[in-house]
Each structure stands twice: as structure tokens, then as C-alpha cells.
Amino acid sequence: MKLTDSHCRAPNSTGKREKRFDGRGLYLDVMPGGAKQWRLAYRYDGRSLVLSIGPYPKVSLAAARLARSLALDKLAAGQNPGAKAEAPKRAPDAGRTFEAVAEDWLTVQAPGWGEAHAKRTTARVRSNLIRPLGRMPVRSLTAQDCLSAIRPIEARGALDIARRAYQSLCAILDFAVAAGEADVNPAGSIGKALKARPRVRHHPMILGREVPELFERLCAYEGEPETVLAIRAILHTGLRTTELRLGQWSEIESDRWRIPEARMKVPSEHLVPLTPGLRRILRAAKALHPTSSWIFPGPRGKPISENTMIYALYRMGYKDKLTVDGLRRTFSTILNETGLFEPDWIEKQLAHEERNKVRAAYNSAEYWEHRVKMMTWWSGYLRRAEVGKLL
């Protein structure tokens, strides 16, 4: 299994030196005293060699993976990635500019992004980062230089854009460190100096002890049965409203619901396990409208409208107490509080876009076996809540 940030942060509990492997030769070398060093094991000219990449957390997981990719590219070209580079024929303080490194980063990362995300990120980097920092040698950047690029964005009130620009700046400078273009990431120290974003108002949700009452209200609801089934499906899957209400039977496979990328917020299709509870819902939906291509059709042969489910919750007495997106928060909260499942599995099931992680491609089946077990447990939990056997 690939490493996660939580795996990297975990202390050494064995009292012995341990290696935490990420794949393709990359591993985190954890010493008994707690020091952690990224290393890459590889073979060159018939010899087994180890390349030291740098200490964790100074070199992040994303930066270590970039360094691995660059080293493996050198190996593929017949070069030893561990060989010391020849002294550059330039002044000691010379170096590539921030603009050159930032454009390289965009070129490497863009293929793994959706088209819209790539356009937004490229525009944000060029407008907010390359414009003030572009001509400066990336190796000479200081924390003050980085902060001075973010402050004008904050000054115009665009605090969310400021945070996103800061995240891109950190990723670019991690890339520079991994590529040997810089010694440190000076942006890493300015996060606490940024202005806080206004508190986000979360969608109202219910707690685990309130789930049985929700099922009682769903059973007593006198509206369209398709609406009740759709709300149950949201609770069983953790899907967003649009992801679910536009679902078609052609997307249902033997063991999964394959939702196409065009309907997702993340740049990838999304796979949902067909648990026992979800299968019961789908059978009931098919029985209601056996000839419809939509799983949850509304009037006139179209899918149920965007507001159908939220208005139904209002009529059940949940106005200002629960929303459809709030059901996703309930799903996440209960699963996280059990302590049985990795947060990464839950986030993947919710199809949350990963931030501050560099990926060359997005794998829709990531953690699939773990998610199948987790969602089967969740299906059983909801069944117990509905029949009054939830302890």
C-alpha cells in the first residue's frame, strides 16, 4: 500500500529502525530516535544503490515522490541519479528563475488534472505568483519574498484565492527542492502569517443517535417513493445530489456503480460499491419504473429535480436541521468516529479532491477493497439503525 501523510507522521513504536515503503524503490527510513529520511533504492550498472533524498517533514511526501520520478527518469536515460552533477559553468549565486521552475511544475502536473482545473491553476500561478516572483532566482527566494507575493491577493479580499495561491507556491517550491533547484522551501514557514478565511458555514447534519429517527420519518413520508429512495441512496453512498440524481441504469455493473467523470467534481470517474443496502434500494427503484433509463426518474421521464430531496427533508421537519449535503457530513462523522477506517478511505468514498498532494494520475479504484469492506459495514450499520437494533 502506498504511504499517506498520516503514515509518514506516525512515530517509531518498535524501538528499532524501520522502513516504510511507498513503492518503486522509495521508502521512509525511520530511526529509533524518531529521525526520518527519504531514500530511494535502485540498481545501476549491476549494483544495488541507495539515493538519499532528504529528511521528513522538510521534504514532504509529494516532494519525495517527485524526486523518485526524476531519479527514475535519469535511470531510464542510462544515467546514475546518485552521481554528483558537474559544477555548473556559471556564477555561484546564479540559478533558474521562479518562472522557469513554475512553468516546469505546471507542465508536469497538468496532465493529471481535469481541463477546467488545469486552466484555473495555470491562470492563478501566472497571475498571482509568476508576476511578482518570476524573475527572481528560485534558490534565492526568502520567506519574506513569498509572503510579499500573497499579501496583495489578501488585500483585495480574495482570501480563498490567496490560500490556493499559497498551496501552489508550496508545491512549486517542493518541486524545486526535489529537482535540486533549491535547498529549502521558504514558503513552508509563512502559513501561519496568512489571514484566516471567514468561518465556513457547514451544512446542517444529524448525529449517529438521530439516524433511527430519520428512518422513521422516511417511512412516514407521504410524498413520492422515488424521493424517499433517493434520500436513502444518498445516505447509503455518501454521493452528492447531482452525482446521484442523474444516475442511469447503464452505470450499474455487477459489483459497482461507475459514475462518469463528467458528473464529478474531481477529475476522474467514481466507483461506488454495491452493498446489500444499496442493492435493495436499486431493486425497489427498478420496480417502480422498470422501463426508465434513469435510476430515480421524476415527472415527464426526466430525473428528479435538484431540489426534490431537500424540499422533502423540509416537509419531514428538518428545515434548518438537515440538508442533503448534511447527510454526507453524517456519513463522514460516524465512519471517522468509529476508528475502524482510515480517513483516506472515507475521503475517497466521498470523492473529495486531494489537496497538497502531487499526483501524475487519478486512480478511481484507489482503496477499492478497503472501501468495499467499509461500505458493507456502513450498510449493516444503517440496517441496524432502521430496525431499532443500533446499540
NULOLO-929807 format. One record per residue (C-alpha): residue in three letters; x, y, z. Coordinates in Angstrom, 1 decimal. Example, Ala and Ser with C-alpha at 12.3 -4.5 7.8 and 13.67 -1.06 7.14 Angstrom:
! NULOLO-929807
ATOM resn      u      v      w
ATOM  ALA   12.3   -4.5    7.8
ATOM  SER   13.7   -1.1    7.1
***
This chain:
! NULOLO-929807
ATOM resn      u      v      w
ATOM  MET    0.0    0.0    0.0
ATOM  LYS    1.2    3.5   -0.8
ATOM  LEU    2.2    5.8    2.1
ATOM  THR   -0.1    8.5    3.3
ATOM  ASP    0.8   11.7    5.3
ATOM  SER   -0.6   10.0    8.4
ATOM  HIS    1.7    7.0    7.9
ATOM  CYS    4.7    9.3    7.5
ATOM  ARG    3.8   11.3   10.6
ATOM  ALA    3.4    8.2   12.8
ATOM  PRO    6.2    7.8   15.4
ATOM  ASN    8.5    4.8   15.6
ATOM  SER    6.8    2.5   18.0
ATOM  THR    9.0   -0.5   17.5
ATOM  GLY   12.2    0.8   19.1
ATOM  LYS   14.1   -0.5   16.0
ATOM  ARG   15.0    1.1   12.7
ATOM  GLU   12.1    0.6   10.3
ATOM  LYS   11.4    1.2    6.6
ATOM  ARG    8.0    2.4    5.4
ATOM  PHE    7.7    1.7    1.7
ATOM  ASP    5.9    3.8   -0.9
ATOM  GLY    6.7    1.7   -3.9
ATOM  ARG    9.1    1.8   -6.9
ATOM  GLY   12.1    1.9   -4.5
ATOM  LEU   11.0    4.9   -2.4
ATOM  TYR   10.9    4.4    1.4
ATOM  LEU   11.0    6.4    4.6
ATOM  ASP   13.9    5.3    6.8
ATOM  VAL   12.7    5.8   10.4
ATOM  MET   15.3    5.7   13.1
ATOM  PRO   14.7    4.5   16.7
ATOM  GLY   15.2    8.1   17.9
ATOM  GLY   12.5    9.4   15.6
ATOM  ALA   14.6   10.9   12.8
ATOM  LYS   13.1   10.2    9.3
ATOM  GLN   14.9   10.2    6.0
ATOM  TRP   13.6    9.7    2.5
ATOM  ARG   15.7    7.1    0.5
ATOM  LEU   15.4    5.6   -3.0
ATOM  ALA   16.7    2.0   -3.6
ATOM  TYR   17.7    1.3   -7.2
ATOM  ARG   20.1   -0.7   -9.4
ATOM  TYR   22.7    0.9  -11.7
ATOM  ASP   25.4   -0.9  -13.7
ATOM  GLY   24.6   -4.2  -11.9
ATOM  ARG   24.9   -2.6   -8.4
ATOM  SER   22.3   -2.1   -5.7
ATOM  LEU   22.5    1.6   -4.7
ATOM  VAL   20.6    3.9   -2.3
ATOM  LEU   19.9    7.6   -3.0
ATOM  SER   19.3    9.9    0.0
ATOM  ILE   16.5   12.4   -0.9
ATOM  GLY   16.2   14.4    2.3
ATOM  PRO   14.7   14.5    5.8
ATOM  TYR   11.0   14.3    6.5
ATOM  PRO    9.0   16.5    7.0
ATOM  LYS   11.3   19.1    5.5
ATOM  VAL   10.9   17.1    2.3
ATOM  SER    7.2   16.2    2.0
ATOM  LEU    5.7   13.0    0.7
ATOM  ALA    4.8   14.8   -2.5
ATOM  ALA    8.3   16.2   -3.0
ATOM  ALA    9.8   12.8   -2.3
ATOM  ARG    7.6   11.2   -5.0
ATOM  LEU    8.7   13.9   -7.4
ATOM  ALA   12.3   13.2   -6.6
ATOM  ARG   11.7    9.5   -7.3
ATOM  SER   10.1   10.3  -10.6
ATOM  LEU   13.1   12.4  -11.6
ATOM  ALA   15.6    9.8  -10.5
ATOM  LEU   13.8    7.0  -12.4
ATOM  ASP   13.7    9.2  -15.5
ATOM  LYS   17.5    9.5  -15.2
ATOM  LEU   17.8    5.8  -14.8
ATOM  ALA   15.7    5.2  -17.9
ATOM  ALA   18.1    7.5  -19.8
ATOM  GLY   21.1    5.5  -18.7
ATOM  GLN   22.2    7.9  -16.0
ATOM  ASN   23.1    7.3  -12.4
ATOM  PRO   20.7    9.5  -10.3
ATOM  GLY   23.1    9.3   -7.4
ATOM  ALA   26.1   10.7   -9.3
ATOM  LYS   27.2   14.2   -8.3
ATOM  ALA   26.5   16.7  -11.0
ATOM  GLU   29.3   18.5  -12.6
ATOM  ALA   30.0   22.0  -11.4
ATOM  PRO   27.8   24.4  -13.3
ATOM  LYS   29.6   26.9  -15.5
ATOM  ARG   28.0   30.0  -14.0
ATOM  ALA   28.4   32.3  -11.1
ATOM  PRO   27.9   30.5   -7.7
ATOM  ASP   24.7   32.5   -7.0
ATOM  ALA   23.2   32.0  -10.4
ATOM  GLY   20.2   29.8  -10.8
ATOM  ARG   17.0   29.3  -12.8
ATOM  THR   14.2   31.7  -12.2
ATOM  PHE   11.0   31.0  -10.3
ATOM  GLU    9.1   31.5  -13.6
ATOM  ALA   11.1   28.7  -15.3
ATOM  VAL   10.6   26.3  -12.4
ATOM  ALA    6.9   27.2  -12.0
ATOM  GLU    6.3   26.5  -15.7
ATOM  ASP    8.1   23.2  -15.4
ATOM  TRP    5.8   22.3  -12.5
ATOM  LEU    2.7   23.2  -14.5
ATOM  THR    3.9   21.0  -17.4
ATOM  VAL    4.5   18.0  -15.1
ATOM  GLN    1.2   18.3  -13.2
ATOM  ALA   -1.3   19.5  -15.8
ATOM  PRO   -1.7   16.0  -17.4
ATOM  GLY   -3.1   14.7  -14.1
ATOM  TRP   -5.7   17.4  -13.8
ATOM  GLY   -9.0   18.0  -15.5
ATOM  GLU   -9.1   20.6  -18.2
ATOM  ALA  -11.0   23.2  -16.1
ATOM  HIS   -8.8   22.7  -13.0
ATOM  ALA   -5.7   23.0  -15.2
ATOM  LYS   -6.8   26.3  -16.7
ATOM  ARG   -7.7   27.7  -13.3
ATOM  THR   -4.5   26.7  -11.7
ATOM  THR   -2.3   27.9  -14.6
ATOM  ALA   -4.0   31.3  -14.6
ATOM  ARG   -3.7   31.6  -10.8
ATOM  VAL    0.0   30.7  -10.8
ATOM  ARG    0.9   33.0  -13.7
ATOM  SER   -1.2   36.0  -12.5
ATOM  ASN   -0.5   35.8   -8.7
ATOM  LEU    2.9   34.1   -8.4
ATOM  ILE    4.9   34.4  -11.6
ATOM  ARG    4.1   38.1  -12.0
ATOM  PRO    5.7   39.2   -8.7
ATOM  LEU    8.3   36.4   -8.3
ATOM  GLY    9.0   35.3  -11.9
ATOM  ARG   12.4   36.9  -12.5
ATOM  MET   13.9   36.0   -9.1
ATOM  PRO   16.3   33.0   -8.9
ATOM  VAL   14.3   30.3   -7.2
ATOM  ARG   17.2   29.4   -5.0
ATOM  SER   17.4   32.9   -3.5
ATOM  LEU   13.8   33.2   -2.5
ATOM  THR   13.1   34.0    1.1
ATOM  ALA   10.0   33.7    3.3
ATOM  GLN    9.5   37.4    3.0
ATOM  ASP    9.6   37.2   -0.8
ATOM  CYS    6.9   34.5   -0.6
ATOM  LEU    4.7   36.4    1.8
ATOM  SER    5.0   39.6   -0.3
ATOM  ALA    3.5   37.7   -3.2
ATOM  ILE    0.5   36.6   -1.2
ATOM  ARG   -0.3   39.9    0.6
ATOM  PRO   -1.7   41.8   -2.4
ATOM  ILE   -4.2   38.9   -3.0
ATOM  GLU   -5.3   39.2    0.6
ATOM  ALA   -5.5   43.0    0.3
ATOM  ARG   -8.2   42.8   -2.4
ATOM  GLY  -10.2   40.5   -0.2
ATOM  ALA   -9.7   37.3   -2.2
ATOM  LEU   -8.7   35.1    0.8
ATOM  ASP   -9.7   31.8   -0.8
ATOM  ILE   -7.6   32.6   -3.8
ATOM  ALA   -4.7   33.7   -1.5
ATOM  ARG   -4.8   30.3    0.2
ATOM  ARG   -4.9   28.4   -3.1
ATOM  ALA   -2.0   30.5   -4.4
ATOM  TYR   -0.1   29.7   -1.3
ATOM  GLN   -0.7   26.0   -1.8
ATOM  SER    0.5   26.2   -5.4
ATOM  LEU    3.6   28.2   -4.2
ATOM  CYS    4.4   25.5   -1.6
ATOM  ALA    4.0   22.7   -4.3
ATOM  ILE    6.2   24.6   -6.8
ATOM  LEU    9.0   25.1   -4.2
ATOM  ASP    8.7   21.5   -3.1
ATOM  PHE    9.2   20.6   -6.7
ATOM  ALA   12.3   22.9   -6.9
ATOM  VAL   13.8   21.2   -3.8
ATOM  ALA   13.1   17.7   -5.3
ATOM  ALA   14.7   18.8   -8.6
ATOM  GLY   17.8   20.2   -6.9
ATOM  GLU   16.8   23.8   -8.0
ATOM  ALA   16.6   24.9   -4.3
ATOM  ASP   17.9   23.9   -1.0
ATOM  VAL   14.8   24.6    1.1
ATOM  ASN   11.1   25.6    0.7
ATOM  PRO   10.9   29.1    2.2
ATOM  ALA    7.1   29.2    1.8
ATOM  GLY    6.6   26.4    4.3
ATOM  SER    7.1   28.9    7.2
ATOM  ILE    4.6   31.6    6.2
ATOM  GLY    1.4   29.6    6.5
ATOM  LYS    0.6   31.0   10.0
ATOM  ALA    1.2   34.5    8.8
ATOM  LEU   -1.7   34.4    6.3
ATOM  LYS   -5.0   35.9    7.0
ATOM  ALA   -7.6   33.4    8.2
ATOM  ARG  -10.5   32.7    5.9
ATOM  PRO  -14.0   33.5    7.2
ATOM  ARG  -15.5   30.6    9.0
ATOM  VAL  -17.3   28.2    6.7
ATOM  ARG  -20.9   27.6    7.5
ATOM  HIS  -21.3   23.8    7.3
ATOM  HIS  -24.4   22.1    6.1
ATOM  PRO  -26.7   21.1    9.0
ATOM  MET  -26.3   17.4    9.8
ATOM  ILE  -27.7   14.8   12.2
ATOM  LEU  -25.6   12.7   14.7
ATOM  GLY  -25.5    8.9   14.8
ATOM  ARG  -28.1    8.7   17.6
ATOM  GLU  -30.5   10.7   15.4
ATOM  VAL  -30.3    8.3   12.4
ATOM  PRO  -33.1    5.9   13.6
ATOM  GLU  -35.5    8.9   13.8
ATOM  LEU  -34.6    9.8   10.2
ATOM  PHE  -35.6    6.4    9.0
ATOM  GLU  -38.9    6.7   11.0
ATOM  ARG  -39.6   10.0    9.2
ATOM  LEU  -38.7    8.5    5.8
ATOM  CYS  -41.1    5.6    6.4
ATOM  ALA  -43.9    8.0    7.4
ATOM  TYR  -43.3   10.4    4.4
ATOM  GLU  -46.3   10.6    2.1
ATOM  GLY  -44.6   12.0   -0.9
ATOM  GLU  -43.2   10.3   -4.0
ATOM  PRO  -41.5    7.0   -3.2
ATOM  GLU  -38.7    7.8   -5.7
ATOM  THR  -37.7   10.7   -3.4
ATOM  VAL  -37.5    8.5   -0.4
ATOM  LEU  -35.4    6.0   -2.2
ATOM  ALA  -33.1    8.8   -3.5
ATOM  ILE  -32.5   10.1    0.1
ATOM  ARG  -31.8    6.6    1.3
ATOM  ALA  -29.3    6.2   -1.5
ATOM  ILE  -27.5    9.4   -0.6
ATOM  LEU  -27.2    8.1    3.0
ATOM  HIS  -26.0    4.7    1.8
ATOM  THR  -23.4    6.0   -0.7
ATOM  GLY  -22.3    9.5    0.5
ATOM  LEU  -22.8   10.8   -3.0
ATOM  ARG  -23.6   14.4   -3.9
ATOM  THR  -27.0   15.4   -5.2
ATOM  THR  -26.0   15.7   -8.8
ATOM  GLU  -23.9   12.6   -8.8
ATOM  LEU  -26.9   10.6   -7.6
ATOM  ARG  -30.0   12.2   -9.2
ATOM  LEU  -28.6   12.0  -12.8
ATOM  GLY  -27.7    8.3  -12.4
ATOM  GLN  -28.6    5.9  -15.2
ATOM  TRP  -29.0    2.2  -15.1
ATOM  SER  -26.3    1.8  -17.7
ATOM  GLU  -23.8    2.9  -15.0
ATOM  ILE  -24.7   -0.1  -12.7
ATOM  GLU  -22.3   -3.0  -13.0
ATOM  SER  -22.2   -6.4  -11.2
ATOM  ASP  -20.5   -5.1   -8.1
ATOM  ARG  -20.2   -1.3   -8.5
ATOM  TRP  -21.8    1.9   -9.7
ATOM  ARG  -19.5    3.6  -12.1
ATOM  ILE  -20.2    7.3  -12.2
ATOM  PRO  -18.6    9.1  -15.2
ATOM  GLU  -16.1   11.9  -14.7
ATOM  ALA  -18.4   14.5  -16.4
ATOM  ARG  -20.7   14.3  -13.3
ATOM  MET  -17.9   14.5  -10.7
ATOM  LYS  -16.1   17.5   -9.0
ATOM  VAL  -12.8   15.6   -9.1
ATOM  PRO  -11.1   14.9  -12.5
ATOM  SER  -12.0   11.2  -12.5
ATOM  GLU  -14.9    8.7  -12.7
ATOM  HIS  -16.0    7.5   -9.3
ATOM  LEU  -16.7    3.9   -8.2
ATOM  VAL  -19.4    3.1   -5.5
ATOM  PRO  -19.6   -0.4   -4.1
ATOM  LEU  -23.0   -2.1   -4.4
ATOM  THR  -23.6   -3.0   -0.8
ATOM  PRO  -26.6   -5.1    0.4
ATOM  GLY  -28.4   -1.9    1.4
ATOM  LEU  -27.8   -0.2   -1.9
ATOM  ARG  -28.8   -3.2   -3.9
ATOM  ARG  -32.2   -3.2   -2.0
ATOM  ILE  -32.7    0.4   -2.9
ATOM  LEU  -31.9   -0.2   -6.6
ATOM  ARG  -34.2   -3.1   -6.8
ATOM  ALA  -37.0   -1.0   -5.3
ATOM  ALA  -36.3    1.8   -7.8
ATOM  LYS  -36.3   -0.6  -10.7
ATOM  ALA  -39.6   -2.0   -9.7
ATOM  LEU  -41.2    1.5   -9.6
ATOM  HIS  -40.1    2.4  -13.2
ATOM  PRO  -38.9   -0.8  -15.0
ATOM  THR  -38.6    0.9  -18.4
ATOM  SER  -36.9    4.2  -17.4
ATOM  SER  -33.2    4.8  -18.2
ATOM  TRP  -32.9    7.0  -15.1
ATOM  ILE  -32.5    5.3  -11.7
ATOM  PHE  -34.5    7.9   -9.9
ATOM  PRO  -36.9    9.4  -12.5
ATOM  GLY  -39.2   12.3  -11.8
ATOM  PRO  -42.3   13.5  -13.7
ATOM  ARG  -42.3   13.5  -17.5
ATOM  GLY  -39.5   10.9  -17.8
ATOM  LYS  -36.7   13.2  -16.5
ATOM  PRO  -34.5   12.7  -13.5
ATOM  ILE  -35.8   14.1  -10.2
ATOM  SER  -35.1   17.8   -9.9
ATOM  GLU  -32.2   19.3   -8.0
ATOM  ASN  -34.4   20.5   -5.0
ATOM  THR  -36.7   17.5   -4.7
ATOM  MET  -34.8   15.8   -1.9
ATOM  ILE  -34.1   19.0    0.2
ATOM  TYR  -37.8   20.0    0.0
ATOM  ALA  -38.8   16.5    1.1
ATOM  LEU  -36.5   16.9    4.1
ATOM  TYR  -38.1   20.2    4.9
ATOM  ARG  -41.5   18.6    4.8
ATOM  MET  -40.3   15.9    7.2
ATOM  GLY  -39.5   18.6    9.7
ATOM  TYR  -35.7   19.0    9.0
ATOM  LYS  -35.7   22.6    7.8
ATOM  ASP  -32.5   24.3    9.2
ATOM  LYS  -31.7   21.0   10.8
ATOM  LEU  -30.6   18.8    7.9
ATOM  THR  -29.6   19.1    4.3
ATOM  VAL  -28.7   16.5    1.6
ATOM  ASP  -25.1   17.6    1.9
ATOM  GLY  -25.5   17.3    5.6
ATOM  LEU  -26.2   13.6    5.1
ATOM  ARG  -22.6   13.4    3.7
ATOM  ARG  -21.3   15.0    6.8
ATOM  THR  -23.3   12.5    8.9
ATOM  PHE  -21.7    9.7    6.8
ATOM  SER  -18.2   11.1    7.3
ATOM  THR  -18.6   11.8   11.0
ATOM  ILE  -19.9    8.4   12.0
ATOM  LEU  -17.3    6.5   10.0
ATOM  ASN  -14.4    8.6   11.3
ATOM  GLU  -15.6    8.3   14.9
ATOM  THR  -15.6    4.5   14.8
ATOM  GLY  -11.8    4.5   14.4
ATOM  LEU  -12.2    1.4   12.2
ATOM  PHE  -11.4    3.0    8.9
ATOM  GLU   -8.6    5.1    7.5
ATOM  PRO   -9.6    8.8    6.8
ATOM  ASP   -8.2    8.3    3.3
ATOM  TRP  -10.7    5.6    2.6
ATOM  ILE  -13.6    7.8    3.8
ATOM  GLU  -12.4   10.8    1.8
ATOM  LYS  -12.1    8.7   -1.3
ATOM  GLN  -15.6    7.4   -0.9
ATOM  LEU  -16.8   11.0   -0.6
ATOM  ALA  -14.9   11.8   -3.8
ATOM  HIS  -13.1   14.7   -2.1
ATOM  GLU  -10.4   16.3   -4.3
ATOM  GLU   -7.0   15.8   -2.8
ATOM  ARG   -5.1   18.9   -1.9
ATOM  ASN   -1.3   19.5   -1.3
ATOM  LYS   -0.6   16.1   -2.9
ATOM  VAL    1.1   15.8   -6.3
ATOM  ARG   -0.3   13.0   -8.5
ATOM  ALA    0.5   12.3  -12.1
ATOM  ALA   -2.8   10.5  -12.5
ATOM  TYR   -6.0   10.0  -10.5
ATOM  ASN   -6.9    6.4   -9.8
ATOM  SER  -10.7    5.9   -9.5
ATOM  ALA  -10.3    2.5   -7.9
ATOM  GLU   -7.9    3.6   -5.1
ATOM  TYR   -8.5    1.8   -1.8
ATOM  TRP  -11.3   -0.3   -3.5
ATOM  GLU  -11.0   -3.4   -1.4
ATOM  HIS  -10.9   -1.3    1.8
ATOM  ARG  -13.9    0.8    0.7
ATOM  VAL  -15.9   -2.3   -0.2
ATOM  LYS  -15.4   -3.6    3.4
ATOM  MET  -16.1   -0.2    4.9
ATOM  MET  -19.3    0.4    2.9
ATOM  THR  -20.5   -3.1    3.7
ATOM  TRP  -20.1   -2.3    7.4
ATOM  TRP  -21.9    1.0    6.8
ATOM  SER  -24.8   -0.8    5.1
ATOM  GLY  -25.1   -3.0    8.1
ATOM  TYR  -25.0    0.0   10.5
ATOM  LEU  -27.9    1.7    8.6
ATOM  ARG  -29.9   -1.5    8.6
ATOM  ARG  -29.5   -1.8   12.4
ATOM  ALA  -30.5    1.8   12.8
ATOM  GLU  -33.6    1.3   10.8
ATOM  VAL  -34.9   -1.8   12.6
ATOM  GLY  -34.1   -0.4   16.0
ATOM  LYS  -31.1   -2.6   16.8
ATOM  LEU  -28.4    0.1   16.9
ATOM  LEU  -26.5   -0.1   20.1
***
